[in-house]
Amino acid sequence: MKTNAARILDGLKVAYELREYEVDENDLSAQHVAEKVGMPDGQVYKTLVARGDKTGIIMACIPGAAELDLKALAANSGNKKVEMVALKEVQPLTGYIRGGVSPLGTKKRYPVFIDKSIETWQVIAVSAGVRGCQIILSPEHLTQAVNAQVCSIARSSKD
């Protein structure tokens, strides 16, 4: 299955692997996806859509088991305040549905911020833009492909 995200990587001549899995509509969590694709949940990154008071829409990629630190995202993105967009806004803004949001191939290019934990992995997984398919690629390739800023924006969900 070729998605827009995969086509973008093809165009950039970036090496990646597509890993498909069976979707559970009742559990779209990154932890569940990680289990399905056989990777630790810290290696599977979820893409979240937020709105900054100064910059407007921004995207954040954080490990599946982590929570987004809104204050850290605000500080790193030049905003005073950042809030998650409402679920009903995600598809009109990105072209993607919940559980299938990719930092690649959104309707419009938004600033992307990726948690620095990405640097600890040889490869990571992000959504290929549809539920049931992950793109496995190197952190460097993802960062370059979306022109991301790598910074500390995630916190343990146990905090």
FIFITI-111659 format. One record per atom (N, C-alpha, C): x, y, z. Coordinates in steps of 0.2 Angstrom, whole numbers, padded with zeros to 4 digits, always signed. Layout:
# residues N
XYZ...
***
This chain:
# residues 159
+0004-0006+0000+0000+0000+0000+0004+0006+0000+0004+0010-0005+0008+0016-0006+0004+0022-0003+0006+0026+0002+0002+0031+0004+0006+0038+0002+0003+0044+0003+0006+0050+0001+0012+0051+0005+0012+0049+0011+0019+0049+0015+0024+0045+0012+0023+0039+0010+0028+0034+0007+0030+0038+0000+0025+0040-0004+0027+0044-0010+0032+0050-0009+0031+0053-0004+0035+0059-0002+0042+0056-0001+0043+0051+0003+0049+0048+0005+0053+0045-0002+0049+0042-0006+0051+0040-0012+0054+0046-0016+0051+0051-0016+0053+0057-0020+0059+0060-0017+0060+0059-0011+0066+0061-0007+0072+0056-0007+0070+0050-0010+0075+0044-0011+0077+0042-0004+0072+0042+0001+0074+0040+0007+0072+0032+0008+0076+0029+0011+0075+0021+0013+0070+0021+0019+0065+0017+0018+0060+0015+0023+0057+0009+0022+0053+0006+0027+0049+0000+0026+0042+0002+0028+0037-0001+0025+0030+0000+0026+0029-0007+0030+0026-0006+0036+0024-0012+0040+0016-0011+0041+0012-0016+0038+0005-0016+0039+0003-0020+0045-0003-0019+0048-0005-0022+0054-0013-0022+0054-0016-0027+0057-0023-0026+0058-0025-0021+0063-0030-0017+0061-0032-0011+0065-0038-0014+0070-0037-0012+0076-0042-0013+0081-0046-0006+0082-0052-0005+0079-0055+0001+0080-0056+0003+0087-0056-0001+0092-0057+0000+0099-0051+0002+0102-0045+0001+0099-0039+0002+0102-0034+0005+0097-0034+0012+0096-0030+0015+0091-0023+0018+0095-0022+0016+0101-0016+0018+0105-0010+0016+0101-0005+0021+0102+0002+0019+0100+0005+0013+0103+0003+0012+0109+0006+0006+0112+0003-0001+0109-0003-0001+0107-0006-0006+0103-0003-0007+0096-0002-0001+0093+0001-0002+0086+0008-0004+0087+0012-0002+0092+0019-0005+0093+0019-0012+0094+0014-0015+0098+0013-0022+0099+0012-0026+0092+0008-0023+0088+0006-0026+0082+0012-0026+0077+0016-0021+0077+0021-0020+0072+0028-0023+0075+0027-0026+0081+0033-0029+0084+0039-0024+0086+0037-0019+0089+0042-0014+0091+0040-0011+0098+0045-0009+0102+0044-0006+0109+0040+0000+0108+0035+0002+0113+0031+0007+0112+0035+0014+0112+0041+0014+0114+0045+0020+0114+0048+0021+0107+0048+0016+0103+0051+0017+0096+0045+0019+0091+0039+0018+0093+0034+0020+0089+0031+0027+0091+0032+0032+0086+0030+0039+0088+0023+0040+0085+0019+0044+0090+0012+0046+0088+0013+0053+0086+0009+0055+0081+0009+0062+0079+0003+0066+0081+0004+0071+0085-0002+0075+0088-0002+0082+0085-0008+0085+0084-0009+0091+0081-0011+0096+0087-0008+0102+0087-0009+0107+0092-0009+0114+0088-0012+0118+0092-0012+0125+0090-0009+0130+0095-0004+0134+0092+0000+0139+0096-0004+0145+0096-0003+0149+0101-0007+0156+0101-0003+0161+0096+0003+0160+0095+0006+0164+0090+0008+0161+0083+0009+0154+0083+0011+0151+0077+0005+0148+0073+0000+0146+0077-0006+0143+0074-0004+0135+0074-0006+0131+0069-0006+0124+0069+0002+0122+0069+0003+0117+0074+0010+0114+0074+0009+0106+0075+0014+0102+0073+0013+0095+0075+0019+0093+0079+0017+0088+0083+0022+0085+0088+0022+0078+0087+0028+0075+0087+0029+0068+0087+0033+0066+0093+0029+0061+0097+0032+0059+0103+0031+0051+0104+0035+0048+0108+0035+0041+0109+0028+0039+0111+0026+0033+0109+0019+0030+0110+0017+0030+0117+0022+0029+0122+0020+0028+0129+0020+0035+0132+0022+0040+0129+0023+0046+0132+0017+0051+0132+0018+0056+0135+0013+0062+0135+0016+0068+0132+0012+0072+0129+0015+0078+0126+0015+0083+0132+0021+0087+0132+0022+0092+0137+0020+0098+0134+0014+0101+0135+0012+0107+0131+0016+0113+0133+0018+0114+0139+0023+0120+0141+0029+0119+0137+0032+0113+0136+0039+0113+0133+0038+0114+0125+0032+0111+0123+0031+0112+0115+0030+0120+0114+0026+0123+0119+0025+0131+0118+0032+0134+0118+0036+0133+0123+0043+0136+0123+0047+0135+0117+0047+0128+0115+0051+0127+0109+0048+0129+0102+0042+0131+0102+0039+0133+0096+0038+0141+0095+0040+0144+0101+0039+0151+0101+0032+0154+0102+0028+0150+0106+0022+0151+0108+0022+0152+0116+0017+0156+0118+0016+0157+0125+0011+0151+0128+0007+0149+0123+0002+0144+0125+0001+0139+0119+0000+0133+0120-0001+0128+0115-0007+0123+0118-0012+0122+0114-0017+0117+0116-0018+0112+0110-0020+0106+0112-0022+0101+0107-0028+0104+0103-0028+0102+0096-0034+0104+0092-0039+0099+0094-0046+0101+0093-0051+0096+0094-0051+0091+0089-0053+0085+0091-0053+0079+0086-0056+0080+0080-0062+0084+0080-0065+0085+0074-0061+0090+0069-0056+0093+0071-0052+0098+0067-0046+0094+0064-0044+0088+0066-0039+0085+0064-0039+0083+0057-0044+0080+0054-0045+0078+0047-0045+0084+0043-0049+0089+0044-0049+0095+0040-0042+0099+0039-0039+0099+0045-0032+0102+0045-0027+0098+0041-0027+0091+0043-0021+0087+0040-0023+0083+0034-0029+0081+0033-0031+0076+0028-0031+0069+0031-0029+0068+0037-0029+0062+0041-0034+0061+0046-0036+0054+0047-0040+0053+0053-0036+0051+0059-0040+0051+0065-0037+0049+0071-0034+0042+0070-0028+0040+0073-0025+0034+0072-0021+0033+0065-0021+0038+0061-0018+0038+0055-0014+0044+0053-0013+0049+0058-0010+0055+0057-0002+0054+0056+0000+0056+0050+0007+0056+0049+0010+0063+0049+0016+0064+0051+0020+0071+0050+0021+0072+0043+0021+0067+0039+0022+0067+0031+0016+0068+0027+0016+0072+0022+0010+0072+0018+0004+0076+0020+0004+0080+0025-0002+0083+0027-0004+0088+0022-0010+0090+0022-0013+0095+0017-0009+0101+0016-0007+0103+0022-0003+0109+0022+0003+0108+0026+0009+0111+0024+0015+0109+0028+0015+0113+0035+0015+0110+0040+0015+0113+0047+0022+0112+0050+0024+0116+0055+0030+0115+0058+0029+0109+0062+0035+0105+0062+0035+0098+0066+0040+0098+0071+0038+0096+0077+0043+0096+0083+0043+0088+0085+0049+0086+0085+0050+0079+0087+0054+0078+0094+0051+0074+0098+0055+0073+0105+0062+0070+0104+0066+0073+0108+0073+0071+0107+0075+0064+0108+0070+0060+0111+0071+0053+0112+0072+0049+0106+0070+0053+0100+0071+0050+0094+0078+0048+0092+0083+0052+0095+0090+0051+0094+0093+0045+0097+0089+0041+0101+0091+0035+0105+0090+0029+0100+0086+0030+0095+0085+0024+0091+0088+0024+0084+0089+0018+0081+0092+0017+0074+0087+0018+0069+0081+0016+0071+0075+0017+0067+0069+0018+0071+0064+0021+0069+0058+0023+0072+0052+0021+0068+0046+0021+0070+0040+0021+0066+0035+0027+0067+0032+0029+0062+0027+0034+0062+0021+0031+0057+0016+0034+0058+0010+0032+0054+0012+0034+0047+0010+0029+0042+0010+0030+0035+0005+0035+0032+0000+0037+0037-0005+0041+0034-0012+0037+0034-0012+0031+0036-0018+0027+0036-0018+0023+0042-0023+0021+0045-0024+0016+0050-0021+0010+0047-0017+0006+0051-0015-0001+0049-0009-0001+0045-0005+0005+0045+0001+0005+0041+0006+0010+0044+0012+0007+0046+0017+0011+0049+0023+0012+0044+0027+0018+0044+0033+0018+0041+0039+0018+0046+0043+0013+0044+0049+0012+0048+0055+0016+0044+0058+0020+0048+0064+0024+0045+0068+0027+0050+0074+0029+0048+0079+0032+0052+0077+0039+0055+0078+0040+0061+0076+0047+0064+0079+0053+0060+0085+0052+0057+0088+0057+0053+0084+0059+0047+0082+0053+0044+0078+0054+0037+0071+0057+0039+0068+0055+0044+0061+0058+0046+0062+0066+0047+0067+0067+0052+0068+0074+0054+0070+0078+0047+0074+0076+0043+0075+0080+0037+0069+0080+0032+0065+0075+0031+0059+0075+0027+0054+0080+0029+0053+0081+0035+0048+0086+0038+0051+0092+0040+0058+0093+0040+0061+0099+0042+0060+0100+0049+0060+0095+0053+0058+0095+0060+0063+0098+0065+0061+0101+0070+0065+0103+0076+0065+0098+0081+0071+0095+0083+0071+0090+0088+0072+0093+0095+0068+0092+0100+0068+0095+0106+0065+0091+0111+0065+0093+0118+0062+0089+0123+0055+0091+0124+0050+0087+0121+0043+0089+0122+0038+0084+0125+0042+0078+0127+0038+0072+0129+0039+0071+0137+0034+0069+0140+0036+0067+0147+0033+0060+0148+0035+0056+0153+0033+0049+0154+0026+0050+0156+0022+0045+0154+0014+0045+0156+0014+0044+0163+0019+0042+0166+0019+0040+0174+0020+0046+0178+0022+0052+0175+0024+0058+0178+0017+0061+0181
***
